[in-house]
Amino acid sequence: MAVSFCSIVIDAHDMPALARFWCAVLDWKVLHEVEDELVIGADESALPMITFVPVTEPKTAKNRLHIDLDPDDRDTEVARIIGLGARRADIGQRPDVSWVVLADPEGNEFCVLSSNK
């Protein structure tokens, strides 16, 4: 059986605002939008995509799954992403780790990896 990773789905209180944030972070665009689903991606044929679905309940715990970003320059990207609306997040990581944990505007944690390429 052949299978491909298509999309990660993120629960959102404000789908358009969260999609705009991630589009700015990744330089992606909105590919599909209806009342109960908003999909972003690099383009219509590129995988993976991010799909946002509406929820009303609040986020109550650390994500069990998260996105890792692989930048050319970690510190520059962290500053840029914070400028877009992210904030630093403490999920119990040690102070000597090589990545930075951030949270998007709705509190979903993600990592910006070290730029050791």
Phi, psi and chi 1 to 4 in degrees:
 res  aa     phi    psi   chi1   chi2   chi3   chi4
   1 MET       -  129.8  173.0 -174.3  -97.8      -
   2 ALA   -93.9  137.9      -      -      -      -
   3 VAL  -145.9  146.3   66.4      -      -      -
   4 SER  -128.2  148.0  -62.2      -      -      -
   5 PHE   -75.4  117.5  174.8   46.6      -      -
   6 CYS   -99.3  -51.7  175.7      -      -      -
   7 SER  -156.3  151.7 -178.4      -      -      -
   8 ILE  -106.1  138.7 -172.9  164.8      -      -
   9 VAL  -106.0  131.5  179.0      -      -      -
  10 ILE  -120.4  126.2  -61.8  176.3      -      -
  11 ASP   -69.6  140.0  -66.8  -12.0      -      -
  12 ALA  -143.3  142.2      -      -      -      -
  13 HIS   -81.9  -37.9  -71.7  -84.0      -      -
  14 ASP  -127.1   86.7 -174.7  -18.7      -      -
  15 MET   -55.4  -49.4  -68.6 -172.3  -45.5      -
  16 PRO   -60.7  -42.0  -25.1   35.6      -      -
  17 ALA   -66.6  -43.5      -      -      -      -
  18 LEU   -67.7  -38.0 -158.6   53.9      -      -
  19 ALA   -63.5  -42.3      -      -      -      -
  20 ARG   -60.0  -42.4  -78.2 -168.1  -55.6  -86.8
  21 PHE   -58.1  -53.1  168.4   80.6      -      -
  22 TRP   -67.8  -33.0  -78.7  103.7      -      -
  23 CYS   -62.0  -41.7  -78.8      -      -      -
  24 ALA   -67.5  -41.0      -      -      -      -
  25 VAL   -61.8  -46.3  168.3      -      -      -
  26 LEU   -98.5   -4.0  -61.6  168.1      -      -
  27 ASP    58.2   45.4 -167.3   24.8      -      -
  28 TRP  -105.9 -177.8  -76.1    7.2      -      -
  29 LYS  -138.8  163.4   59.6 -174.4  175.8 -177.6
  30 VAL   -73.6  127.7  172.9      -      -      -
  31 LEU  -102.3  -30.1  -57.8  175.6      -      -
  32 HIS  -157.7  135.5  171.5   76.6      -      -
  33 GLU  -146.1  122.8 -177.4  175.3    3.3      -
  34 VAL  -133.1  178.3  -67.1      -      -      -
  35 GLU   -56.0  -38.7 -177.3  178.8  -23.6      -
  36 ASP  -114.0   19.9   60.5   -9.3      -      -
  37 GLU  -165.4  136.2  178.9 -178.3   78.8      -
  38 LEU  -136.0  126.2 -164.6  155.2      -      -
  39 VAL  -118.1  132.7 -179.9      -      -      -
  40 ILE  -121.6  157.0   67.0  171.0      -      -
  41 GLY  -172.5  174.2      -      -      -      -
  42 ALA   -65.2  -42.8      -      -      -      -
  43 ASP  -164.3  176.7   64.7   55.7      -      -
  44 GLU   -63.3  -23.2  -70.0   77.8    9.2      -
  45 SER  -105.1   -0.8   62.7      -      -      -
  46 ALA   -95.3  137.3      -      -      -      -
  47 LEU  -118.9  151.5  -64.4  177.1      -      -
  48 PRO   -83.3  172.8   32.0  -35.4      -      -
  49 MET  -118.1  170.8  -61.0  172.4  -79.0      -
  50 ILE  -117.9  130.1  -61.3  175.7      -      -
  51 THR  -112.5  130.3  -57.9      -      -      -
  52 PHE  -107.3  134.6  -59.5   92.9      -      -
  53 VAL  -126.7  148.2  -63.5      -      -      -
  54 PRO   -78.5  142.1   27.8  -32.6      -      -
  55 VAL  -139.1  157.7  -64.3      -      -      -
  56 THR  -109.0  -24.7   55.9      -      -      -
  57 GLU   -75.7  149.6   67.8  -86.5    1.8      -
  58 PRO   -77.0  155.9   26.6  -32.6      -      -
  59 LYS   -73.5  132.1 -178.2  177.0 -178.7  -61.6
  60 THR  -121.7   -9.5   58.5      -      -      -
  61 ALA  -148.9  168.7      -      -      -      -
  62 LYS   -60.0  143.3  178.3  178.0   85.8   69.7
  63 ASN   -58.3  144.5  -65.6   -2.4      -      -
  64 ARG   -89.9  -13.4  -57.5 -117.8   -8.1 -151.0
  65 LEU  -139.8  138.7  178.5   71.9      -      -
  66 HIS  -145.0  168.5   68.5  -92.5      -      -
  67 ILE   -95.1  138.1  -64.7  170.2      -      -
  68 ASP  -108.9  130.3  -76.8  -15.2      -      -
  69 LEU  -103.9  139.4  -57.8  177.6      -      -
  70 ASP  -115.2   90.6 -174.0   19.4      -      -
  71 PRO   -88.5  164.1   36.1  -37.7      -      -
  72 ASP   -73.5  -36.9  -70.9  -26.7      -      -
  73 ASP  -137.7  101.7 -178.2  -34.0      -      -
  74 ARG   -54.7  -51.0 -175.2 -162.4   65.6 -160.9
  75 ASP   -66.1  -38.6  -65.0  -20.6      -      -
  76 THR   -64.0  -42.7  -62.0      -      -      -
  77 GLU   -69.0  -38.9  -78.1  -57.0  -60.5      -
  78 VAL   -59.2  -45.9  165.6      -      -      -
  79 ALA   -62.5  -42.7      -      -      -      -
  80 ARG   -64.1  -44.9 -178.3 -176.6   74.0   83.7
  81 ILE   -68.7  -37.5  -65.5  167.1      -      -
  82 ILE   -62.4  -39.0  -72.1  172.7      -      -
  83 GLY   -63.2  -23.8      -      -      -      -
  84 LEU   -84.3  -10.0  -65.9  170.8      -      -
  85 GLY   127.5   -0.8      -      -      -      -
  86 ALA   -77.5  168.6      -      -      -      -
  87 ARG  -140.4  157.3   61.1  177.1  171.2   73.5
  88 ARG   -67.0  145.8  -70.3 -174.7  178.4  -92.8
  89 ALA  -130.9  140.5      -      -      -      -
  90 ASP  -108.2  111.5 -178.3   -5.2      -      -
  91 ILE  -112.3   17.6   58.3  166.1      -      -
  92 GLY    96.8   10.2      -      -      -      -
  93 GLN   -67.1  148.7   68.4  -88.6   26.1      -
  94 ARG   -69.1  154.7  -63.7 -179.0  -34.1  -89.9
  95 PRO   -70.0  -15.9   19.4  -26.6      -      -
  96 ASP   -99.1   12.5   62.0  -22.4      -      -
  97 VAL   -71.5  157.8  -63.4      -      -      -
  98 SER   -91.2   -0.8   61.4      -      -      -
  99 TRP  -114.1  164.9   61.1   87.1      -      -
 100 VAL  -117.1  131.2  174.8      -      -      -
 101 VAL   -94.8  126.9 -179.8      -      -      -
 102 LEU  -122.5  166.1  -61.8  177.4      -      -
 103 ALA  -126.3  138.8      -      -      -      -
 104 ASP   -72.5  177.5   71.1   16.7      -      -
 105 PRO   -58.8  -19.2  -30.0   38.7      -      -
 106 GLU  -102.8    9.0  -69.1 -161.0    8.0      -
 107 GLY    91.9    6.5      -      -      -      -
 108 ASN   -77.1  120.4  -59.8  -61.2      -      -
 109 GLU   -74.0  146.8  -60.7   90.7    5.3      -
 110 PHE  -151.8  162.6   62.1   98.1      -      -
 111 CYS  -115.1  143.2  -65.7      -      -      -
 112 VAL  -108.9  113.3 -177.3      -      -      -
 113 LEU   -75.5  166.0  -56.8  177.5      -      -
 114 SER   -61.5  149.3  173.5      -      -      -
 115 SER   -93.3   32.6   35.1      -      -      -
 116 ASN   -80.5   84.2  -64.6  -28.7      -      -
 117 LYS  -109.6      -  -67.6 -173.4 -179.2 -175.5
